[in-house]
Amino acid sequence: MKEADVAVRFDDRLHTVLAQPAANPHDRAVRWRQLVELLARSPDLSTQLSQQALTEILSDAQHIDQQLRAAAARAIAQPHLPLPLVIVFAADTVAVSAPVLAAASLQPSQWKDVLATASPDSTAFIRSMYPGLPAWSAGAAATARPAPAAPIEPTPVPEPTLESVPEAQAEREPEQAAPEPVVPEPEPEPEVAPPPQPAPAAPIAPIPSISEVLARIEHLRQERQVARPQPQTVARAAPAAARAVELAPSPLFRWECGPSGEIAWVEGVPRGPLIGRSLANPGEHNGVDQRIQRAFSVRAPFRDALLNISGEGPAAGEWKLSGVPAFEPADGRFAGYRGVGIRSAEAAEDIPTVEDEPLDEDALRELIHELRTPLNAIIGFAEIIDGQYLGPADHSYRERAAEIVAQARLLLSAIEDLDIAAQLRASSAAVEGSTDLNALLKDLTPELKERAANRNARLDVTLSRAPAICSLDRNVLERLMRRFCFSLIDIASPRERLGISVDCDVGQCLVSLNRPQALQGMSEAQLFGRNDDSPDVLAASFSLKLARGIAQTAGGDLRVSGEKLALVLARRRT
């Protein structure tokens, strides 16, 4: 019953897209791309709506720009793409069909179905990838037969005179007795002699019409319905070893749920135990982590939340679910969650075997640049809404825009920290500086005290009596100090008193800050982990982990010393 509900949900979504108007080229292209992506994810294209969608895709393809069609092909290319969709793309030019054909994993009989309506260049592409397909020998025989049929066309009149000269002359002898000496009929021979007429095999394979492709897909669907009972008999005869492989526990599955929280799509494990299960209301089903419910209420991502599935089979056991919220691109409405589930035991076994790969600093900085650009655009658009620069906006929209700006700035700050870490790894100039730590902290004191006052807390600063010259570039050290101090000040409780002190040792400088009440009693693993339910503690842990990473990259460290956290920095010898 639940699986039927899922099918109805999918058909409703497909029906919605099919009902969208396509009054202009942009709308038509958007609808075409949406139909392609929906069918690519459908397990069954035999429904009436799916057939209608295939017809729309084929008929509208000629009106869609080739680059857009190629981009759609790259987006859906996968080994297990539904065969009818592979057939549809194979009918297009190879510039469009190549990603789909290269990724497809089909049986020889299925490739034969694809080749039946494939365009000439797609056929050549398939031949280059799979020269040993049985379809080529069958195709050669098939193309060899039409060759004699071609001369039957009425255009080449000389042909009948050559093939049936004795009979034709015998019948027409009485009528054309006189013209018989004019037997300069050898002349037509040069025209007929070019038996390169078999070469018109190329025009025999024009780009197939829409009706031909649809007829081929319908034929496949009927064949599948007739042969449907057959796999059951084969499964009965399957050996026990094959069944054991089929029932083996899966290490990972992908899932999606709608706005109501019910899982609507699963890939990687049997759907029965999961489809229809509510993640937003864990009280209805045992085994759902409450962290998922809390994340649902604020549309926040979640990670490694536990899900227990009772019973037996590949889906049974304990899973760690991670998911991110999804929103409709057209109007921004909440569309549910998308994520993965990892089997707990598998994850624990795989962690020790993972080997660290060397970090490519240039690639990292390029990635940081690619992330910073869209983030700045998001911040800009959200500030336009919040500031009502283009006209009045509802209070709820402005609140949401302000929240987006704040969160995007936090993410941008973390990205800039990664950029600094990449600079430290790529160049030694940043770790060969000379910065007076006392002077820097003195300059930062007003800003730090103001930040503490915003939380109704108090901050005391104690400088070192000895010269505290740190061997870091001032910009890097200033950012590191801000990250370290902000992470602890931002979690301070009202009327709490924090203290920052600078000390110097033989070869190092220490910046110590006592733990806020929210972090007291926590172990080092908890301080730098992500196991706490409090958003403030999670944010502080994330910031501390970033600060420690930058410090370690610069030759220092961030250590836990009793009820204090100490930022250890290399001291420059004078």
C-alpha positions as CSV (number, residue, x, y, z in Angstrom):
1,M,0.0,0.0,0.0
2,K,2.8,2.4,0.9
3,E,4.6,1.6,-2.4
4,A,1.4,2.5,-4.2
5,D,1.3,5.8,-2.4
6,V,4.9,6.5,-3.5
7,A,4.0,5.8,-7.1
8,V,1.0,8.2,-6.9
9,R,3.3,10.8,-5.4
10,F,5.7,10.4,-8.3
11,D,2.9,10.5,-10.9
12,D,1.5,13.7,-9.3
13,R,4.9,15.3,-9.6
14,L,5.2,14.2,-13.2
15,H,1.6,15.3,-13.9
16,T,2.4,18.7,-12.4
17,V,5.4,19.2,-14.7
18,L,3.4,18.0,-17.8
19,A,0.7,20.5,-16.9
20,Q,3.1,23.4,-16.8
21,P,2.6,25.9,-19.7
22,A,5.5,26.2,-22.2
23,A,4.6,29.5,-23.8
24,N,8.2,30.6,-24.6
25,P,11.5,28.9,-25.3
26,H,12.8,29.3,-21.7
27,D,9.7,27.7,-20.2
28,R,9.8,24.9,-22.7
29,A,13.5,24.2,-22.0
30,V,12.8,24.2,-18.2
31,R,9.9,21.8,-18.5
32,W,11.9,19.5,-20.9
33,R,14.8,19.3,-18.4
34,Q,12.5,18.6,-15.5
35,L,10.8,15.7,-17.5
36,V,14.1,14.2,-18.3
37,E,15.3,14.3,-14.7
38,L,12.0,12.8,-13.4
39,L,12.1,9.9,-15.8
40,A,15.7,9.3,-15.1
41,R,14.8,8.6,-11.5
42,S,11.7,6.5,-12.2
43,P,12.0,2.8,-11.8
44,D,9.2,2.1,-14.2
45,L,8.4,4.0,-17.5
46,S,5.5,1.8,-18.5
47,T,2.8,4.1,-17.0
48,Q,0.7,6.3,-19.1
49,L,2.1,9.5,-17.7
50,S,5.7,8.2,-18.3
51,Q,4.8,7.4,-21.9
52,Q,3.3,10.9,-22.3
53,A,6.4,12.4,-20.8
54,L,8.6,10.4,-23.3
55,T,6.5,11.8,-26.2
56,E,6.9,15.3,-24.9
57,I,10.7,14.9,-24.6
58,L,11.0,13.6,-28.1
59,S,8.7,16.2,-29.7
60,D,10.2,19.1,-27.8
61,A,13.9,18.0,-28.3
62,Q,14.1,19.7,-31.7
63,H,13.1,23.1,-30.1
64,I,15.7,22.8,-27.2
65,D,19.2,24.1,-27.7
66,Q,21.8,21.4,-28.2
67,Q,23.9,22.6,-25.3
68,L,21.0,22.3,-23.0
69,R,20.2,18.8,-24.2
70,A,23.8,17.8,-23.8
71,A,23.9,19.3,-20.2
72,A,20.8,17.3,-19.4
73,A,22.4,14.1,-20.7
74,R,25.5,14.7,-18.6
75,A,23.3,15.3,-15.5
76,I,21.4,12.0,-15.8
77,A,24.2,9.8,-17.2
78,Q,24.4,6.7,-15.0
79,P,24.9,2.9,-15.5
80,H,21.3,2.0,-14.7
81,L,19.4,4.6,-16.6
82,P,15.9,3.4,-17.8
83,L,16.3,1.8,-21.2
84,P,13.5,3.8,-22.9
85,L,15.4,7.0,-21.9
86,V,18.6,5.6,-23.3
87,I,16.7,4.9,-26.5
88,V,15.4,8.5,-26.6
89,F,18.9,10.0,-26.2
90,A,20.5,7.6,-28.6
91,A,18.2,9.0,-31.3
92,D,19.8,12.4,-30.8
93,T,23.2,13.5,-32.2
94,V,26.3,12.1,-30.6
95,A,27.2,15.4,-29.1
96,V,24.1,15.0,-26.9
97,S,23.9,11.2,-26.5
98,A,27.6,10.5,-25.8
99,P,27.4,10.8,-21.9
100,V,24.3,8.6,-21.7
101,L,25.7,6.0,-24.0
102,A,29.1,5.9,-22.4
103,A,27.7,5.5,-18.9
104,A,24.9,3.0,-19.8
105,S,25.4,-0.6,-18.7
106,L,23.2,-2.7,-20.9
107,Q,22.9,-6.3,-22.1
108,P,23.6,-7.1,-25.7
109,S,19.9,-7.5,-26.4
110,Q,19.2,-4.1,-24.9
111,W,22.0,-2.5,-27.1
112,K,20.2,-4.1,-30.0
113,D,17.0,-2.2,-29.0
114,V,19.0,1.0,-28.7
115,L,20.6,0.6,-32.1
116,A,17.2,0.0,-33.8
117,T,16.4,3.7,-33.6
118,A,19.8,5.3,-32.9
119,S,21.1,8.1,-35.0
120,P,24.0,7.3,-37.4
121,D,26.7,9.1,-35.3
122,S,25.3,7.5,-32.1
123,T,25.5,4.1,-33.8
124,A,29.1,4.8,-34.8
125,F,29.8,5.8,-31.2
126,I,28.3,2.6,-29.8
127,R,30.3,0.6,-32.4
128,S,33.5,2.2,-31.2
129,M,32.8,1.3,-27.6
130,Y,31.5,-2.2,-28.2
131,P,32.9,-3.6,-31.4
132,G,32.1,-7.1,-30.3
133,L,28.3,-6.7,-30.0
134,P,26.3,-9.5,-31.7
135,A,24.1,-6.7,-33.1
136,W,26.8,-5.8,-35.6
137,S,26.8,-9.1,-37.3
138,A,23.0,-9.1,-37.4
139,G,23.1,-5.5,-38.6
140,A,25.5,-6.4,-41.4
141,A,23.2,-9.1,-42.6
142,A,20.2,-6.8,-42.3
143,T,21.9,-4.1,-44.3
144,A,23.1,-6.6,-46.9
145,R,19.5,-7.6,-47.7
146,P,18.1,-4.2,-48.5
147,A,20.8,-3.7,-51.2
148,P,19.0,-5.7,-53.9
149,A,15.7,-4.1,-52.8
150,A,17.0,-0.7,-53.6
151,P,17.1,-1.1,-57.4
152,I,13.4,-2.0,-57.3
153,E,12.8,1.7,-57.0
154,P,11.4,3.1,-60.3
155,T,14.1,5.7,-60.7
156,P,16.9,3.6,-62.3
157,V,15.1,2.5,-65.5
158,P,18.3,0.9,-67.0
159,E,18.3,-1.7,-64.3
160,P,15.5,-3.8,-65.6
161,T,17.0,-3.8,-69.1
162,L,20.2,-5.2,-67.7
163,E,18.8,-7.8,-65.5
164,S,16.1,-9.1,-67.9
165,V,17.7,-8.4,-71.3
166,P,16.8,-11.8,-72.8
167,E,13.1,-11.8,-71.7
168,A,12.5,-8.1,-72.3
169,Q,14.0,-8.2,-75.8
170,A,12.1,-11.3,-76.6
171,E,8.8,-9.6,-75.7
172,R,9.6,-6.3,-77.4
173,E,11.3,-7.7,-80.5
174,P,8.3,-7.4,-82.7
175,E,7.7,-3.8,-81.7
176,Q,11.3,-2.7,-81.8
177,A,12.8,-4.7,-84.6
178,A,14.3,-1.7,-86.4
179,P,15.8,0.0,-83.4
180,E,17.7,-3.2,-82.6
181,P,20.9,-2.1,-84.3
182,V,20.8,0.9,-82.0
183,V,22.2,-1.3,-79.2
184,P,24.3,1.4,-77.7
185,E,22.9,0.2,-74.4
186,P,26.4,-0.4,-73.1
187,E,26.2,3.4,-72.3
188,P,23.8,2.9,-69.3
189,E,26.3,0.3,-68.0
190,P,28.7,3.0,-66.6
191,E,25.7,4.4,-64.7
192,V,24.6,1.1,-63.3
193,A,28.1,-0.2,-63.0
194,P,28.8,2.0,-59.9
195,P,27.5,-0.6,-57.5
196,P,28.5,1.9,-54.9
197,Q,24.7,1.9,-54.6
198,P,25.1,-0.3,-51.5
199,A,26.8,2.8,-50.1
200,P,23.4,4.5,-49.7
201,A,23.4,2.4,-46.5
202,A,24.2,5.8,-44.9
203,P,20.9,7.4,-45.8
204,I,19.1,4.2,-44.7
205,A,19.9,5.3,-41.1
206,P,18.5,8.8,-40.8
207,I,17.6,10.3,-37.5
208,P,14.6,8.2,-36.5
209,S,11.2,9.9,-36.3
210,I,9.3,10.3,-33.0
211,S,6.8,7.7,-34.0
212,E,9.6,5.2,-34.6
213,V,11.2,5.7,-31.3
214,L,7.9,5.6,-29.4
215,A,6.9,2.4,-31.3
216,R,10.2,0.8,-30.3
217,I,9.7,1.8,-26.6
218,E,6.1,0.5,-26.7
219,H,7.3,-2.8,-28.2
220,L,9.9,-3.1,-25.3
221,R,7.2,-2.4,-22.7
222,Q,4.9,-5.1,-24.2
223,E,7.8,-7.5,-24.3
224,R,8.6,-6.8,-20.7
225,Q,5.0,-7.4,-19.6
226,V,4.8,-10.7,-21.4
227,A,8.1,-11.8,-19.9
228,R,7.4,-10.6,-16.4
229,P,6.5,-13.9,-14.9
230,Q,9.6,-15.5,-16.3
231,P,12.1,-14.0,-13.8
232,Q,10.1,-15.7,-11.0
233,T,10.8,-19.1,-12.4
234,V,14.4,-18.2,-12.9
235,A,14.7,-17.0,-9.3
236,R,13.3,-20.3,-8.0
237,A,16.0,-22.1,-9.8
238,A,18.7,-19.7,-8.6
239,P,21.4,-21.3,-6.4
240,A,21.5,-20.6,-2.7
241,A,24.8,-18.7,-3.2
242,A,23.1,-16.2,-5.5
243,R,20.3,-15.7,-2.9
244,A,22.9,-15.1,-0.2
245,V,24.5,-12.3,-2.3
246,E,21.1,-10.8,-2.9
247,L,20.2,-10.8,0.8
248,A,23.7,-9.5,1.9
249,P,23.5,-6.4,4.0
250,S,24.0,-3.2,2.1
251,P,26.6,-0.7,3.5
252,L,24.8,2.5,2.2
253,F,21.5,3.7,0.8
254,R,20.2,7.0,-0.5
255,W,16.8,8.4,0.6
256,E,14.4,11.3,0.1
257,C,11.4,12.4,2.0
258,G,8.7,15.0,1.4
259,P,7.8,18.1,3.6
260,S,5.7,15.8,5.9
261,G,8.8,13.8,6.7
262,E,7.7,10.5,5.2
263,I,10.4,8.7,3.3
264,A,9.2,8.6,-0.4
265,W,12.2,7.3,-2.3
266,V,15.0,4.8,-1.4
267,E,17.9,3.4,-3.4
268,G,20.4,0.8,-2.2
269,V,18.2,-1.3,0.1
270,P,14.7,-2.9,-0.2
271,R,12.1,-0.1,-0.1
272,G,9.5,-2.0,2.0
273,P,10.9,-1.3,5.5
274,L,11.6,2.4,4.8
275,I,8.9,3.8,2.4
276,G,6.3,5.7,4.3
277,R,8.3,5.8,7.5
278,S,8.1,9.2,9.2
279,L,11.3,11.0,10.2
280,A,9.6,14.2,11.4
281,N,7.4,12.4,14.0
282,P,9.6,9.8,15.6
283,G,6.9,9.0,18.2
284,E,5.0,7.1,15.5
285,H,7.9,4.7,14.8
286,N,10.5,3.4,17.2
287,G,14.1,3.7,16.3
288,V,14.2,7.3,14.9
289,D,16.7,9.7,16.5
290,Q,15.1,12.8,18.0
291,R,17.9,14.9,16.4
292,I,16.1,14.4,13.1
293,Q,12.9,15.8,14.5
294,R,14.7,18.9,15.9
295,A,16.4,19.5,12.5
296,F,13.1,19.2,10.7
297,S,11.5,21.9,12.9
298,V,14.2,24.4,11.9
299,R,14.9,23.1,8.4
300,A,18.5,22.4,9.4
301,P,20.9,19.7,8.1
302,F,21.7,16.8,10.4
303,R,24.5,14.2,10.4
304,D,24.9,10.7,11.8
305,A,21.5,10.5,13.4
306,L,20.6,7.0,14.4
307,L,17.9,5.0,12.7
308,N,17.1,1.4,13.8
309,I,15.2,-0.9,11.4
310,S,13.9,-4.0,13.0
311,G,13.4,-7.4,11.3
312,E,15.6,-9.3,8.9
313,G,17.0,-8.5,5.5
314,P,19.5,-6.1,3.8
315,A,17.8,-3.1,5.4
316,A,17.6,-4.3,9.0
317,G,20.0,-3.0,11.6
318,E,21.3,0.3,12.9
319,W,22.0,3.1,10.4
320,K,23.5,6.6,10.6
321,L,21.4,9.0,8.7
322,S,22.6,12.3,7.3
323,G,20.4,14.7,5.4
324,V,20.1,18.3,4.0
325,P,16.9,20.2,3.4
326,A,15.7,20.7,-0.1
327,F,13.7,23.7,-1.5
328,E,11.7,24.1,-4.7
329,P,13.8,26.1,-7.2
330,A,10.7,27.9,-8.5
331,D,9.2,29.4,-5.4
332,G,11.6,28.4,-2.5
333,R,9.1,26.2,-0.7
334,F,10.4,23.5,1.6
335,A,10.4,20.2,-0.4
336,G,11.7,17.8,2.2
337,Y,15.1,16.2,2.8
338,R,17.7,14.4,0.7
339,G,20.4,12.3,2.3
340,V,22.2,9.0,2.8
341,G,22.2,6.2,5.4
342,I,25.4,4.4,6.3
343,R,25.5,1.2,8.3
344,S,27.1,1.9,11.7
345,A,29.2,-1.2,11.8
346,E,30.5,-0.6,8.2
347,A,31.4,3.0,9.0
348,A,33.3,1.9,12.2
349,E,35.3,-0.7,10.2
350,D,36.1,1.6,7.3
351,I,37.4,4.5,9.4
352,P,40.9,3.0,10.2
353,T,41.5,1.9,6.6
354,V,41.1,5.4,5.2
355,E,44.4,6.8,4.0
356,D,45.0,10.5,3.9
357,E,45.7,11.8,0.5
358,P,48.1,14.7,0.0
359,L,46.4,18.0,-0.1
360,D,46.7,20.1,-3.3
361,E,46.8,23.6,-2.0
362,D,46.2,25.2,-5.5
363,A,43.2,23.1,-6.0
364,L,41.9,23.9,-2.5
365,R,42.3,27.7,-3.1
366,E,40.6,27.4,-6.5
367,L,37.7,25.5,-4.8
368,I,37.6,28.2,-2.1
369,H,37.3,30.9,-4.8
370,E,34.5,28.9,-6.5
371,L,32.6,28.8,-3.1
372,R,33.2,32.4,-2.2
373,T,31.7,33.7,-5.4
374,P,28.2,32.3,-5.0
375,L,28.2,32.9,-1.3
376,N,28.8,36.6,-1.9
377,A,26.0,36.6,-4.4
378,I,23.6,35.0,-1.9
379,I,24.6,37.6,0.7
380,G,24.0,40.4,-1.8
381,F,20.5,39.2,-2.8
382,A,19.5,38.5,0.8
383,E,20.7,42.0,1.8
384,I,18.6,43.5,-1.0
385,I,15.5,41.8,0.4
386,D,16.4,42.7,4.0
387,G,17.1,46.3,3.1
388,Q,14.0,46.5,0.8
389,Y,16.1,48.2,-1.8
390,L,13.8,47.1,-4.7
391,G,10.5,47.7,-2.8
392,P,8.7,46.7,0.3
393,A,9.0,43.1,1.6
394,D,7.0,41.3,4.2
395,H,8.5,41.1,7.7
396,S,8.8,37.3,7.6
397,Y,10.7,37.5,4.3
398,R,13.1,40.1,5.8
399,E,13.6,38.0,8.9
400,R,14.5,35.0,6.7
401,A,16.8,37.1,4.5
402,A,18.6,38.5,7.6
403,E,19.1,34.9,8.9
404,I,20.5,33.8,5.5
405,V,22.9,36.8,5.5
406,A,24.1,35.8,9.0
407,Q,24.6,32.1,8.2
408,A,26.2,32.9,4.9
409,R,28.7,35.2,6.6
410,L,29.5,32.5,9.1
411,L,30.2,30.1,6.2
412,L,32.2,32.7,4.3
413,S,34.3,33.2,7.4
414,A,35.0,29.5,7.7
415,I,35.9,29.5,4.0
416,E,38.4,32.3,4.5
417,D,39.9,30.4,7.3
418,L,40.5,27.5,5.0
419,D,42.0,30.0,2.5
420,I,44.5,31.1,5.1
421,A,45.3,27.5,5.9
422,A,46.0,26.8,2.3
423,Q,48.2,29.9,2.1
424,L,50.2,28.7,5.1
425,R,50.7,25.3,3.5
426,A,51.6,26.7,0.1
427,S,54.1,29.4,1.3
428,S,56.5,29.7,4.2
429,A,56.3,33.5,4.1
430,A,53.3,33.6,6.5
431,V,55.2,31.6,9.1
432,E,58.4,33.7,8.9
433,G,56.9,36.9,10.1
434,S,57.4,38.9,13.2
435,T,54.3,40.1,15.1
436,D,54.1,41.6,18.6
437,L,51.4,39.5,20.3
438,N,51.0,42.1,23.1
439,A,50.4,44.9,20.7
440,L,48.0,42.9,18.6
441,L,45.9,41.8,21.5
442,K,45.9,45.4,22.8
443,D,44.4,46.5,19.5
444,L,41.8,43.8,19.5
445,T,40.8,44.4,23.2
446,P,38.0,47.0,22.5
447,E,36.4,44.7,19.9
448,L,36.6,41.6,22.1
449,K,35.2,43.5,25.1
450,E,32.3,44.9,23.0
451,R,31.5,41.4,21.8
452,A,31.4,40.1,25.4
453,A,29.3,43.0,26.5
454,N,26.7,42.1,23.8
455,R,26.2,38.8,25.7
456,N,26.2,40.6,29.1
457,A,29.5,39.0,30.0
458,R,32.8,40.6,31.2
459,L,36.2,40.1,29.6
460,D,39.6,40.8,31.3
461,V,42.8,41.0,29.3
462,T,46.3,40.4,30.8
463,L,49.3,41.0,28.6
464,S,52.7,39.4,29.0
465,R,55.5,41.3,30.8
466,A,58.1,39.8,28.6
467,P,58.3,40.6,24.9
468,A,55.9,38.3,23.0
469,I,57.1,38.3,19.4
470,C,55.3,35.6,17.4
471,S,56.8,34.2,14.1
472,L,53.5,34.6,12.2
473,D,52.3,37.2,9.7
474,R,50.2,39.8,11.4
475,N,47.1,39.2,9.2
476,V,47.2,35.5,9.8
477,L,47.7,35.9,13.5
478,E,45.0,38.5,13.8
479,R,42.5,36.2,12.1
480,L,43.6,33.2,14.2
481,M,43.2,35.3,17.4
482,R,39.7,36.5,16.4
483,R,38.6,32.9,15.5
484,F,39.9,31.5,18.9
485,C,38.5,34.3,21.1
486,F,35.2,34.8,19.3
487,S,34.4,31.0,19.5
488,L,34.6,31.2,23.3
489,I,33.1,34.7,23.9
490,D,30.0,33.8,21.7
491,I,29.1,31.0,24.1
492,A,29.5,33.0,27.3
493,S,26.5,33.2,29.7
494,P,25.1,36.4,31.1
495,R,27.2,37.9,33.9
496,E,30.0,35.4,33.2
497,R,33.6,36.5,33.6
498,L,36.2,35.5,31.0
499,G,39.9,36.2,31.1
500,I,42.5,36.2,28.3
501,S,46.2,36.1,29.2
502,V,49.4,36.1,27.2
503,D,52.5,34.2,28.5
504,C,55.9,33.4,27.0
505,D,58.1,30.4,27.3
506,V,61.5,29.6,25.9
507,G,60.3,28.8,22.4
508,Q,56.6,29.6,22.4
509,C,53.9,32.1,23.2
510,L,50.6,31.0,24.9
511,V,47.3,32.8,24.6
512,S,45.0,31.3,27.3
513,L,41.3,31.8,27.8
514,N,39.2,30.1,30.5
515,R,36.3,27.9,29.5
516,P,32.8,29.4,29.5
517,Q,30.3,27.6,31.7
518,A,28.7,25.8,28.7
519,L,32.0,24.0,27.9
520,Q,33.0,23.1,31.5
521,G,33.4,19.5,32.2
522,M,33.7,18.5,28.6
523,S,36.5,16.2,27.4
524,E,38.8,17.2,24.5
525,A,37.0,14.8,22.2
526,Q,33.7,16.6,23.0
527,L,35.2,20.0,22.7
528,F,36.4,19.4,19.1
529,G,33.6,17.0,18.2
530,R,30.0,17.4,17.0
531,N,28.1,15.2,19.4
532,D,26.4,17.9,21.4
533,D,22.8,18.9,20.8
534,S,23.2,22.6,21.6
535,P,23.6,24.7,18.4
536,D,25.9,27.2,20.3
537,V,28.2,24.4,21.5
538,L,28.3,22.9,18.0
539,A,29.2,26.3,16.6
540,A,31.9,26.8,19.2
541,S,33.3,23.3,18.6
542,F,33.4,24.0,14.8
543,S,35.3,27.3,15.4
544,L,37.7,25.7,17.8
545,K,38.5,22.9,15.4
546,L,39.2,25.5,12.6
547,A,41.4,27.5,14.9
548,R,43.3,24.4,15.9
549,G,43.8,23.4,12.3
550,I,45.2,26.9,11.4
551,A,47.5,26.8,14.4
552,Q,48.8,23.4,13.6
553,T,49.4,24.4,10.0
554,A,51.4,27.3,11.3
555,G,53.5,25.1,13.5
556,G,51.5,25.8,16.7
557,D,48.5,24.0,18.4
558,L,45.3,24.6,20.4
559,R,45.5,22.6,23.7
560,V,43.1,21.8,26.5
561,S,44.7,22.6,29.9
562,G,42.3,21.9,32.8
563,E,39.6,24.6,32.7
564,K,41.6,26.7,30.2
565,L,42.1,26.5,26.4
566,A,45.6,27.6,25.3
567,L,46.6,28.7,21.8
568,V,50.3,27.7,21.4
569,L,52.3,29.8,18.9
570,A,55.9,29.7,17.8
571,R,58.0,32.4,19.4
572,R,60.5,34.3,17.3
573,R,63.9,34.6,18.8
574,T,65.2,38.1,19.0
